[in-house]
């Protein structure tokens, strides 16, 4: 179908789908409670192709009543979500909405309910991506929050539940939207945004790139044949950038990081290993020594759930001394959030491989997916250190007699002895061994009873 409409929303759709591939649904519906309502009620929805791969897409038109959600607007949105689920298509939402249409009252509110219900049912069954191109206010924010990935246009987008006037009226606080609804706030503080885009075109392009990790799980590898071996600091207390390890292992320029400015002590993102789509979870020694805290645990757990939903294998790169020792972390819920990370790894049924790069201490060793937590394979570099805790911490707990026993022990040797570590690798063989292991695990299938519901810590 050729693009015949000149509205902003249809032009945005034209940027994301292949030429001539878009087929609109419910094109004739109009605003029901107003005279002279626009056809489509400010929302264009339909199906199309991205690089030949079928998707469903909707686009809100802020130029029509501020992109507000009314009854028919919501019905169309719910319909395209339902259609995407029935046809097993990924869904991309191009968001630009001022919130509920006040004039439609309860019809607008119930419309939101129908959209949220459809998103909940679609979650985990199909990829759900929200691209924030302009404002997203009020109840409209919960739609993107229910999707897998949120991409935000840094140049223009905003996300907030309550506007400054309402906040001032309710609390007396005078505040500007940028203080709580800007892209920077959601990328760094709230963690709501997964990918920051420089402008509208870049946001749409990032969505297309992201979908290809799901649509094309295996492509031709783009690798430098001979990579120079990495050298980690000889002193285990010295930091380094884990991203150098990720770049060394993955195909050239294939890594697409999620939430790069939020909880920077853990790294999450998609990449390719000899052309195979993989999800990466990695401690980042460069920040907070790579320890797991509340935000890092939440970020990692959420990404594991995403990989499991998209059926993308998970590679875990371990280098952490434990969970963050802090009374503030403890009282703010570190136990719950740490348990959420354990729950996510334990529930995930996709292939899971762990590489112990350096430190694997205490609870972090377990939480970063040890063999007993369900890792299908665990490898280590010869720089790996495995222990219940570091030597300094142990001295405050054990007497001299037991310290001698601890200092004489070798966690890596014990790991090999008891089968918790499958092999010790050299840098030059890491990528190929991980790739071959993934190929072996490609046949992995885990039957999960559809009636089994968990109660994950949140």
N, C-alpha and C positions, 0 to 999 in steps of 0.2 A: 504494500500500500504506500503510495507516495504521500509525503507530508504536504497537506493542502492548507492547514491552519497556520496563521502567523503568530499565534499566541506564544508567550514566553515559555510556557510549559511544554508545548509541542516541539519548540526549537531545542529545548534541553534534551528531550527524548531523542531527537535526531542526532545529537552528539554521542549518545551512548549506544544506539543500535546500528546494525549494518544498514546501508542504504536500501530502501525499498522493502525492508523486512517487518516494519511495524504494522500490527493489526489492532485497531482500537476496539474496545468493548464499551457498551452502554453509552454510545456517543450522543444519543438524543435526549438523555435525561436533563431536566432543568430544575432550578430552585423552586420548591413547591409552595413556599409561604410568601413569595414576593411576586409582584407583577413585573414582567420583562426580565425574568431570570435568564442568565446565560446558559446556553446548551453546554452540558458537561458539569455545571455547577462548580467551576473553578478547579476541576481535576480531570486530567487526561490519563487514561489507563489502558493497558493492552499488553500484547506479547510481541517479541521481536527476537533478533539474533545478535549475539556478540561474537565476532569471528566464527560465525556459523553455529554457535552454541545457543540453544533456545533459553530465553529468560522472560520473566514478567516484569513490568515496570509501571510505575505511576509517577506523575509529576504534578505538583500543586502550583497554581497560578496566583501569585501574590497580588497581581494587578486586578483580580476580581475579588472584591470584598476582603482584601488583605489575606487571601488564601485561607480564610476562615472555614472551619469544618461545620457544615450543616448536615441535615438528614441525608440528602441525595449524594453529597460529597462523600460522606462516610459509607453509604451503601456501596458506592463504586469502589472505594478503597477496600472494603471488606470482601467484595466480590473478586477483585483481582488477587487478593491474598489467598482466598479459597481456591481460585482457579490454579494459581501457581502450585499450591499444595497438591491438588488433584492430578496435575500434569507433571509433578516432580520437577518443577522449574525453579531456579533461584529467583528471588524477588529483589529488585532494586527500587527504593523509594527516593525520589528527588524532592526534598522537603523545603517548603517555604510558606509557613503558615503562622498567622497571628493567634491561633487558638480557636476555641469554640465560638460559633456564631451566636452572639448574645440574643439576636432577634428570634432565633428558633428555639430557645429555651431547652426544655427537656428533650426535644427531638435531637438537638445537637449533642447533649450529654449521653443519651442512649446510643447515638451514632458512634461516639467514642468507645462505648462499651463493646459494641459489635466488632469494631476494628481491633481492639485489644484482645478480645476473645479469639479472633482468627489468628492473630500473631502468636498467641500462646500455643495454640494447636499446631501452628506451622513450625514453631521453634524446635530444632533438632531434627526435623524432617527435610527441610530445604534450607539453603543458605539465604539469610536475610541481611540486606545491606541498606543502611540509611546514609544518604548523601545530603548533608546540611548546606544548602546553597544560600539561604537568607535567614530570616527570623524563624524561630520555633519557640512558641510561647504557650503558657498555660498547660492545659491537658495535652496539647499536641506533643509535648516533650516525652510522654510516656511511650508513644509509639516507637520512636528510635531507640529508647532505652530497652525495649523488649526485643530488639533485633541483635544479630550477631556482631555486626561491625558498624561503627559510626565514623563517617568521614566528614570533616568540617572545613568549609571554605574560610580560610584565615582572614581574607580580605573583607568579608561581609557578614558572615553568619553569626547568629546569637542563639543561645539556649537559656531559657529561664522559666520558672513556674509562675513567679509573681513579679509584676512590673514595679518600678520604683515608686509610683504614686500609691499603689495599694500597700506596699511595705511601709511607706511613711504614714499612711492613714491608720494602719493597724498597730504599728510599733513606735512611730515617731522618728524612726531612723531615716536619715537622708542619705541616699546612696545612688550611684550611677550604675547602669547596667553592666558596664565594663568591669566593675568590681566583683561581679558574681556570674555574669552570663557570657563573657567573652570567650573566644576560642582558646586563649592562653590559660584561662581559669580551668576550663574543662580538659585541656591537654596536660596540665601540670598538677593541679590540685584535686579536682573531683575524679579524674580518670575516666570520665564519660566518653571522651573522644579517643578513638584508636589511631586515626591517621589525620594529620593536619595537611591541608592542601593550600598552595599559594594563591589560587584563584578558582573560579568556577570550572573552567576547562580542565585544570589540573585535578580537581576533585573528581570529576566524572571519569577522567583517564585513570586515576588510581583505582576507582571501583572496577573498571574493566580489567586492569592488571590483576587485581585481587581475585576476581572471579575465575581467572584462568588457572589458578592453583587448584581449584576444585574441578573445573571443566576439563582440564588437560593434566591429569595426574602424572603423566609420563610424556616427556618431550625429549628432543635431541639434546645431549649434554653440551654445555658451553663451558669448557674448563681449560685452564692453563695446564699443559701436560706435566711439566716439572715445576712444582712450587718449592720455594726455599723453606726448609724445615724451620719451624718456630722454636725459639729458645725462651723458656720461661725464666723468671728470676731465680737464681740459685737459692736465695733465702726465701723461705715460705711466707715470711711476714711482708715481703715486698709485693706491691700491687702490680697489675698489668691490665690491659684492656681485653676482656673476653671476646670482644667483637673481632679481634685479630684471629682468634681461634675459629670463630664461626666463619669468617671469610676464607680462612685456609681450608676448612673442610668442605664448604659448600661450593657449588658451581659459581663461576665468575659473575659478580654483580646480580646475583639472584635473590639476595636476602631483602625482605620487605618487613621492616620492624613495626610492631604494634605497640602503641602507647610508649614511644621512645622517651618522652619527657616526664613520665609518671612512674613512680617507684623504680628509679633507675638502678637499684641494686639487683634487679632481676631483668633479664632480657627476654622478650617474647617476639616471635615473628615467623613468617613463612619463608621458605627458600627451596632450592632444588639441589639434590645430590645425585649426580650422574643422570640428571633429567627428571628424577622422581620428586614429586612434591613432598615436603616434610615440614613439620612444625618444630620450632626450636624453643626450648626453655633453658635458660642458662643463668647461673649466678654471675654477677658482675663485680669482681674484686676491686675495681676502680672506685666503686661507690659503697661506702659502709662495709668494706671488706666482703661484699657479697652476702651478708647475713640476711636471713629471712625475717622480715617484720610484718606488721599487719597489712600494709599496702602491697608489699611484694607478694605475700601469700595470696591475697585477693587477685592480684593481676595474673599470677601464674595459674591459679585454679581456674579462673575464667577462660584463659587461653587453652588449657587442656580440654575443658568442656567443648570449646569451639572446634578444636581438632577432632575430637571424638564425633561431634555432630557432622562434620564435613568429611569424615572417614579419611583423615590425613594422619600418617604415622607421626609419632612424637620422638624427637631426639632430645635428651636431657644432658646438658653439660654441667657437671657438678664441680663446684669449688666454694664451699661455705663452711664456716666454723660453727654454725649453729643458728639458733633463733636469737633475735636481738635482746640482750639483757637490759631491761629497763622497767622500772615500776610503772611508768606511764603506758608502755606497751601492754604490760600485764593487765592493768586496770581497764584499758580500752578494748580488751578482747582478743589478745594475741592467741590465747588457747583456742578460741572458736575459729579464728582465721587460719591458724596453723592446721587445725583439724580439717578445715575446708580444702586445703591443698592436698592433704592425705586422702580425703574422700574423692577428690577429682581424679587423682592418679589411680586409686583403687577401683573406681567405677569405669574408667576408660577401657574400652575393648579394642582399640586400634593397636597396631604394633607399637611397642615402646622399647626404646634402646637408651641406655645410660652410658655416658663416657665420664669417668672420674678423672678430671684434668689435674686437680691438685688436692685440696682438702675435702674430706668428707667426714665431718665431725658430728657426733651426737644426733639430735633430732633432725638436723638438716640432711644428714646422710640418708636417713629413712625417707624424709619428705621429698627429696629430689629424685625419688623413685629407685630404691634399691631392689634387689632381686625379690625379696620377700613381699614387697609392696606391689609386685606384679610386672616388673620389668622382664621383657622377653629375653633380653641379653644385656649383660653389664661388662663393659671393657674399662681398662684403666691405662693411663700412661705411666711410665716409670717414675714420674714425679708425684704420683698419688700418695696421699696420706689418709689412712682410715683409723679413726679412734672414737671412743665415747666422748672424749673432750681433749683439748690441747694440754700439753705438759704443764704450762703455767697454771691453768685452772685446776688441773688434777692435784697439784701440790697443796692447794688450799683445802683439799678434801681427804687425801690419802696420807698415811704416815710413811716414813722413810722405807720401811720394809716393803710395802706394797708399791711404792714409787719405783723401786728397783725392778720389780716384775713388769710394771707398765712400760718403763723405758726399754726393757729388753724385748718387748713384744713388737710384732710387725703386722699391722692390720691388713696390709695388702697381701702379704704372704698367707695369712690366715684366710683372707677372702678367697684366694685361689685354692687353698687346701680344702675348704668346706664347700666350694662350688658357688659361692656368692659373686665371685668375679670370674668371668669366662676366660679372659686372656689379658695379658699386658701387651700393649701395642707401641710401636714406634711411630713417630709423626708421619713418616712417608707412607705408612700403610693404613692410617686411620680411615681416610675417606673410602678407600676400596673395601675395607672390612665392613664398615657400616653399610655401604651400598649392597654388598653381597648378603649381609644379614637381613636387610630390608627385603631383598628379592626372595629370600627363604621364607620370610614372614608374610609375604603377599598372600599366602593361602590361609592365613590365620582367620578363623571364624569363631566367634563366641556367641552362643545362644543366650539371649536375655529374655526372660519371661515378660511379655508385655503388661502383665498385671502386677509386676513388681515395682513398687514405688519406694524410693529412698526418702530420707529426711535429712538432707545435707545441712551441716552447720553453716550459718550465714552471718 
